[in-house]
Each structure stands twice: as C-alpha cells, then as structure tokens.
C-alpha cells in the first residue's frame, strides 16, 4: 500500500471539503 497516494487522496478530499464549506457559508 502506498502511503503517499493515501496522503494525496486525503489532501484532495480535504481541499474539496473546505471548498464546499466555504461555498455553503456564503
């Protein structure tokens, strides 16, 4: 299992989640 791939996936998901939060808070 590749740890780097998991970190990149988590980072991508976190960015999408923060974008969604920012959009919803407007």
N, CA, C and O atoms as CSV, one atom per row, in Angstrom:
chain,resi,resn,atom,element,x,y,z
A,1,UNK,N,N,0.846,-1.200,0.000
A,1,UNK,CA,C,0.000,0.000,0.000
A,1,UNK,C,C,0.883,1.252,0.000
A,1,UNK,O,O,1.869,1.337,0.733
A,2,UNK,N,N,0.514,2.196,-0.821
A,2,UNK,CA,C,1.316,3.406,-0.951
A,2,UNK,C,C,0.802,4.514,-0.042
A,2,UNK,O,O,-0.318,5.000,-0.204
A,3,UNK,N,N,1.634,4.903,0.914
A,3,UNK,CA,C,1.252,5.940,1.866
A,3,UNK,C,C,1.106,7.294,1.185
A,3,UNK,O,O,0.209,8.069,1.517
A,4,UNK,N,N,1.997,7.578,0.224
A,4,UNK,CA,C,1.959,8.862,-0.491
A,4,UNK,C,C,0.638,9.022,-1.228
A,4,UNK,O,O,0.063,10.111,-1.245
A,5,UNK,N,N,0.157,7.953,-1.832
A,5,UNK,CA,C,-1.119,8.002,-2.547
A,5,UNK,C,C,-2.269,8.307,-1.592
A,5,UNK,O,O,-3.186,9.056,-1.928
A,6,UNK,N,N,-2.210,7.718,-0.400
A,6,UNK,CA,C,-3.253,7.962,0.599
A,6,UNK,C,C,-3.228,9.417,1.056
A,6,UNK,O,O,-4.273,10.040,1.243
A,7,UNK,N,N,-2.014,9.952,1.233
A,7,UNK,CA,C,-1.875,11.347,1.672
A,7,UNK,C,C,-2.412,12.289,0.594
A,7,UNK,O,O,-3.103,13.259,0.905
A,8,UNK,N,N,-2.097,12.008,-0.664
A,8,UNK,CA,C,-2.574,12.847,-1.759
A,8,UNK,C,C,-4.095,12.785,-1.859
A,8,UNK,O,O,-4.751,13.796,-2.108
A,9,UNK,N,N,-4.648,11.590,-1.662
A,9,UNK,CA,C,-6.102,11.419,-1.727
A,9,UNK,C,C,-6.775,12.173,-0.583
A,9,UNK,O,O,-7.803,12.824,-0.775
A,10,UNK,N,N,-6.185,12.078,0.608
A,10,UNK,CA,C,-6.719,12.788,1.769
A,10,UNK,C,C,-6.638,14.290,1.556
A,10,UNK,O,O,-7.569,15.024,1.889
A,11,UNK,N,N,-5.517,14.747,0.998
A,11,UNK,CA,C,-5.324,16.173,0.749
A,11,UNK,C,C,-6.353,16.676,-0.259
A,11,UNK,O,O,-6.910,17.760,-0.088
A,12,UNK,N,N,-6.605,15.898,-1.303
A,12,UNK,CA,C,-7.602,16.253,-2.310
A,12,UNK,C,C,-8.991,16.326,-1.699
A,12,UNK,O,O,-9.740,17.272,-1.946
A,13,UNK,N,N,-9.330,15.320,-0.898
A,13,UNK,CA,C,-10.650,15.285,-0.267
A,13,UNK,C,C,-10.820,16.446,0.712
A,13,UNK,O,O,-11.896,17.037,0.799
A,14,UNK,N,N,-9.754,16.771,1.448
A,14,UNK,CA,C,-9.809,17.876,2.404
A,14,UNK,C,C,-10.016,19.199,1.676
A,14,UNK,O,O,-10.783,20.048,2.131
A,15,UNK,N,N,-9.333,19.374,0.547
A,15,UNK,CA,C,-9.498,20.601,-0.230
A,15,UNK,C,C,-10.918,20.735,-0.757
A,15,UNK,O,O,-11.495,21.822,-0.730
A,16,UNK,N,N,-11.476,19.641,-1.233
A,16,UNK,CA,C,-12.850,19.655,-1.746
A,16,UNK,C,C,-13.840,19.972,-0.628
A,16,UNK,O,O,-14.814,20.698,-0.827
A,17,UNK,N,N,-13.570,19.408,0.560
A,17,UNK,CA,C,-14.442,19.629,1.707
A,17,UNK,C,C,-14.403,21.091,2.148
A,17,UNK,O,O,-15.438,21.685,2.452
A,18,UNK,N,N,-13.191,21.669,2.179
A,18,UNK,CA,C,-13.054,23.074,2.565
A,18,UNK,C,C,-13.718,23.982,1.540
A,18,UNK,O,O,-14.329,24.987,1.903
A,19,UNK,N,N,-13.602,23.634,0.263
A,19,UNK,CA,C,-14.259,24.404,-0.782
A,19,UNK,C,C,-15.766,24.359,-0.594
A,19,UNK,O,O,-16.446,25.373,-0.747
A,20,UNK,N,N,-16.283,23.193,-0.267
A,20,UNK,CA,C,-17.717,23.026,-0.067
A,20,UNK,C,C,-18.184,23.841,1.141
A,20,UNK,O,O,-19.233,24.484,1.098
A,21,UNK,N,N,-17.398,23.806,2.210
A,21,UNK,CA,C,-17.740,24.585,3.407
A,21,UNK,C,C,-17.756,26.073,3.096
A,21,UNK,O,O,-18.661,26.793,3.516
A,22,UNK,N,N,-16.756,26.528,2.361
A,22,UNK,CA,C,-16.669,27.944,2.016
A,22,UNK,C,C,-17.846,28.350,1.141
A,22,UNK,O,O,-18.401,29.438,1.299
A,23,UNK,N,N,-18.222,27.475,0.222
A,23,UNK,CA,C,-19.358,27.766,-0.657
A,23,UNK,C,C,-20.670,27.799,0.127
A,23,UNK,O,O,-21.537,28.636,-0.127
A,24,UNK,N,N,-20.802,26.886,1.075
A,24,UNK,CA,C,-22.050,26.782,1.832
A,24,UNK,C,C,-22.209,27.928,2.833
A,24,UNK,O,O,-23.328,28.286,3.200
A,25,UNK,N,N,-21.087,28.501,3.272
A,25,UNK,CA,C,-21.145,29.546,4.296
A,25,UNK,C,C,-21.501,30.912,3.712
A,25,UNK,O,O,-21.799,31.845,4.458
A,26,UNK,N,N,-21.473,31.034,2.398
A,26,UNK,CA,C,-21.766,32.329,1.767
A,26,UNK,C,C,-23.265,32.603,1.744
A,26,UNK,O,O,-23.694,33.646,1.251
